[in-house]
Amino acid sequence: MLNNWKYIVAFCSGVCLVCSIFVAGAAVMLKDKQEVNRVLDRQQKVLTVAGLLAENAKVKPAEVERLYKTHIRPRVVDLASGEYDATMDAATFDLAAVVADNALSRPSEGEEIATTGLIRQPKKGRIFEVVFGDSIEMVVLPIQGKGLWSTLYGYLAVDRNGNTIRGITFYAHGETPGLGGEVDNPAWKANWSGRKAYNEKGEAAIGVIKGKAPGAAEAPFQIDGLSGATITGKGVTRFVRYWLGPQGYGPFLVRLQKGGVKS
């Protein structure tokens, strides 16, 4: 009986060891490929929110890279001044590294952690200019913030006038499918197009309401509610307004409206 017990333990330990070696080896070998796929997915999301790719389009990686290289120009922005920052490489910009650097970030204040999910708020941000030749058609702004169960990560496209919203999309979140997860519903996302980010006082006013919103002409600041997901909707309202506000991309968008953004 004792020998049988020892054999079972040894056998199970051996199986676990072999499996762990295979899993660890696969993770190491696939790391580079996973990173490439992650970058491609983000690029495709930027192209989609900019209207350069159809929602959930099946596109070859080479075509994604071609469209991105042709029409997307990443730039680093100083959030306080709204000016471009040429001292940082936009292609390799890493928000996590910026937040971890005390010189490039500041401690979160008030409700900022609950709104953005960030313990420290960045002083620099990366935006994406959508260009046709030398003409800027719109800008795509990275956004993130707390919903009900998770932090949502996505992009908001704003027209070159700095006020008209062209689209929204999310590339990662853990909200409940069928409820808060409806932020991925193409019909709900389409409701954002043509709405206004700011009211006549220059305040970020766009927000998710309860129930169905009227058309953009009648209710330029209202977005359809998410049925059964009130908290997720409120979270989206809070963090979108935050990133459109003075602590986020607000100063940049003001300069864009005035044509005063300088490299």
C-alpha positions in Angstrom: 0.0 0.0 0.0 2.8 2.4 0.9 4.6 1.6 -2.3 1.5 2.2 -4.3 1.1 5.6 -2.6 4.6 6.6 -3.4 4.2 5.5 -7.0 1.0 7.6 -7.4 2.7 10.7 -6.0 5.8 10.2 -8.1 3.8 9.6 -11.3 1.6 12.7 -10.7 4.6 14.9 -10.0 6.3 13.7 -13.1 3.2 14.4 -15.2 2.9 17.9 -13.7 6.6 18.6 -14.3 6.5 17.5 -18.0 3.3 19.6 -18.6 4.7 22.6 -16.9 7.8 22.4 -19.1 5.7 22.2 -22.2 3.5 25.1 -21.1 6.4 27.3 -20.1 8.3 26.4 -23.4 5.2 27.3 -25.5 4.8 30.6 -23.7 8.4 31.5 -24.3 8.3 30.4 -28.0 5.0 32.2 -28.7 5.8 35.4 -26.8 7.1 37.3 -29.9 4.2 36.1 -32.1 1.7 37.1 -29.4 3.2 40.6 -29.2 3.0 40.9 -33.0 -0.6 39.9 -32.9 -1.4 42.3 -30.1 0.1 45.2 -32.1 -1.8 44.2 -35.2 -5.0 44.0 -33.2 -4.5 47.5 -31.8 -3.7 48.9 -35.2 -6.8 47.3 -36.7 -8.9 48.9 -33.9 -7.5 52.3 -34.6 -8.2 51.8 -38.3 -11.8 50.6 -37.5 -12.6 53.5 -35.2 -11.3 55.9 -37.9 -13.6 54.3 -40.5 -10.8 52.9 -42.6 -11.8 49.3 -41.9 -15.2 47.8 -41.5 -16.3 46.5 -38.1 -14.8 42.9 -37.6 -13.4 42.9 -41.1 -11.3 39.9 -42.0 -8.1 41.6 -43.3 -4.7 40.2 -43.9 -1.9 41.5 -41.6 -0.1 43.0 -44.6 -3.2 45.1 -45.5 -3.6 46.3 -41.9 0.1 47.3 -41.8 -0.3 49.1 -45.2 -3.3 51.1 -44.2 -1.9 51.9 -40.8 1.4 53.1 -42.3 -0.4 55.2 -45.0 -3.1 56.9 -42.9 -2.1 56.7 -39.2 0.5 59.0 -37.7 1.1 58.5 -34.0 2.2 61.6 -32.0 3.1 62.1 -28.3 1.2 65.0 -26.7 2.0 66.9 -23.5 -1.3 66.7 -21.8 -1.0 70.0 -19.8 -0.1 72.2 -22.7 -1.7 70.3 -25.5 1.4 70.6 -27.6 3.2 67.8 -29.4 6.3 66.4 -27.6 9.0 65.5 -30.1 11.3 64.3 -27.3 9.6 60.9 -27.1 9.2 58.3 -29.8 5.5 57.9 -30.5 6.1 54.5 -32.2 7.4 52.9 -29.0 5.4 55.0 -26.5 4.4 52.8 -23.5 1.8 54.2 -21.2 2.7 51.7 -18.4 6.3 52.9 -18.5 5.1 56.6 -18.4 2.8 56.0 -15.5 5.7 54.2 -13.6 8.0 57.2 -14.2 7.6 59.8 -11.5 8.9 62.5 -13.8 6.3 61.6 -16.5 3.3 61.1 -14.2 1.7 62.4 -11.1 -0.3 60.8 -8.2 -4.0 60.4 -8.9 -6.3 62.8 -7.1 -9.9 62.6 -5.9 -11.9 60.2 -8.0 -9.2 59.7 -10.7 -8.3 56.2 -9.7 -12.0 55.1 -9.7 -12.5 56.9 -13.0 -9.4 55.8 -15.0 -8.1 52.8 -13.1 -4.7 54.5 -12.9 -2.9 55.0 -9.6 -0.8 57.7 -11.3 -2.0 59.9 -14.1 0.3 60.4 -17.1 1.6 63.8 -18.1 2.2 62.6 -21.7 -0.2 60.7 -24.0 -0.1 59.2 -27.4 -2.7 60.2 -30.0 -3.1 59.0 -33.6 -3.6 61.5 -36.4 -5.7 60.1 -39.3 -4.2 61.6 -42.4 -4.9 61.7 -46.1 -1.7 63.1 -47.7 -0.8 66.1 -45.6 -4.4 66.7 -44.4 -5.5 65.6 -40.9 -9.0 64.1 -41.1 -9.4 63.3 -37.4 -7.5 62.2 -34.3 -7.9 58.9 -32.4 -7.5 59.2 -28.6 -6.7 56.2 -26.4 -9.2 56.0 -23.5 -9.5 53.8 -20.4 -11.5 53.6 -17.3 -13.6 51.7 -14.8 -16.9 50.0 -15.7 -18.7 47.6 -13.3 -16.3 44.6 -13.2 -13.3 45.8 -15.1 -11.2 48.5 -16.7 -12.2 49.2 -20.3 -9.5 50.0 -22.8 -10.4 51.6 -26.1 -10.2 54.5 -28.6 -12.3 57.6 -29.3 -12.1 59.2 -32.7 -12.7 63.0 -32.9 -13.0 65.1 -36.0 -10.3 67.6 -36.9 -12.7 70.3 -35.6 -11.9 69.0 -32.1 -15.5 68.5 -31.2 -17.5 66.1 -33.4 -17.1 62.4 -32.4 -16.5 60.1 -35.3 -16.5 56.8 -33.5 -15.6 54.7 -30.4 -14.3 51.2 -29.9 -12.9 49.0 -27.1 -10.2 46.4 -27.4 -10.2 44.9 -23.9 -12.6 44.7 -21.0 -14.2 42.2 -18.6 -17.8 43.5 -18.6 -20.7 41.0 -18.5 -21.6 39.6 -22.0 -25.1 40.8 -23.0 -25.1 43.6 -20.4 -22.0 45.9 -20.0 -20.4 43.8 -22.8 -22.8 45.6 -25.2 -20.1 48.3 -25.5 -18.9 46.0 -28.3 -22.2 46.0 -30.1 -21.7 47.8 -33.5 -25.2 49.4 -33.2 -24.4 51.0 -29.9 -21.0 52.2 -31.1 -22.6 53.7 -34.2 -24.7 55.8 -31.9 -21.6 57.9 -31.0 -20.9 59.0 -34.6 -21.9 62.6 -35.2 -22.4 63.5 -31.5 -20.6 66.4 -29.9 -17.9 66.1 -27.2 -18.3 69.7 -25.8 -21.2 72.0 -25.0 -21.2 75.7 -25.7 -19.3 76.4 -22.5 -16.4 74.2 -23.7 -17.2 71.5 -21.1 -17.1 67.7 -21.9 -20.8 66.9 -22.1 -21.1 63.6 -24.0 -22.7 60.9 -21.9 -24.6 57.7 -21.8 -28.2 58.1 -20.7 -31.0 55.8 -19.5 -33.1 54.5 -22.4 -32.8 55.5 -26.0 -31.3 58.8 -27.1 -32.9 61.0 -29.8 -30.9 61.7 -33.0 -27.7 63.6 -32.9 -29.3 66.8 -34.1 -31.9 66.8 -31.3 -29.6 65.4 -28.6 -25.9 66.0 -29.6 -24.5 65.0 -26.2 -26.6 61.9 -25.5 -25.7 58.2 -26.1 -28.1 55.3 -25.9 -28.2 53.6 -22.5 -27.0 50.0 -22.0 -30.0 47.9 -20.9 -29.3 46.3 -17.5 -25.8 47.9 -17.3 -26.3 51.3 -15.7 -23.1 51.2 -13.8 -21.0 50.4 -17.0 -22.8 53.2 -18.8 -22.0 55.7 -16.0 -18.4 54.5 -16.0 -18.1 55.1 -19.7 -19.5 58.6 -19.3 -17.1 59.4 -16.4 -13.9 58.3 -18.1 -14.7 59.6 -21.6 -15.4 63.0 -20.1 -12.2 62.7 -18.1 -10.0 62.1 -21.1 -11.8 64.9 -23.0 -11.3 67.2 -20.0 -8.4 69.4 -18.8 -6.5 66.5 -17.2 -6.7 64.5 -20.4 -6.7 65.5 -24.1 -8.8 68.6 -23.5 -5.9 71.1 -24.0 -4.8 69.3 -27.1 -8.3 69.4 -28.6 -8.7 73.1 -27.8 -5.5 73.8 -29.7 -6.7 71.5 -32.6 -9.9 73.5 -32.8 -7.9 76.7 -33.1 -5.3 75.2 -35.4 -2.6 76.0 -32.9 -1.0 72.6 -32.3 2.7 72.9 -32.9 5.4 70.2 -33.2 
